[in-house]
Amino acid sequence: MYHVHEEIYNDFRTRGGFDDKKDNEETESAGFIASLCHQNYRKASWLVIYIVIGAQMAGVNIINIYTSTIFEAIDKNSKGSDGGLTAKA
């Protein structure tokens, strides 16, 4: 994934998209309160918060955490049978 970002960055730089003077200056980062309340960051910050809360309430995280354990158990139980992901009647 990093390589893709690097290619995009280099392509943008070669087209003159970046000002070299700005690249050398230190950039100021937004604090916690500014990221929630400042006009430039408010919408994106609250959207991310709502998405994370929604994912947590939907239970997606528990599946992500235990996926490897679930599939290892299926693999162990399916040894010698016709398959591990079949419906049992």
Secondary structure, 3 states (H helix, E strand, C coil): CHHHHHHHHHHHHHCCCCCHHHHHCCCCCCCHHHHHHCCCCHHHHHHHHHHHHHHHHHCHHHHHHHHHHHHHHHHHHCCCCCCCCCCCC
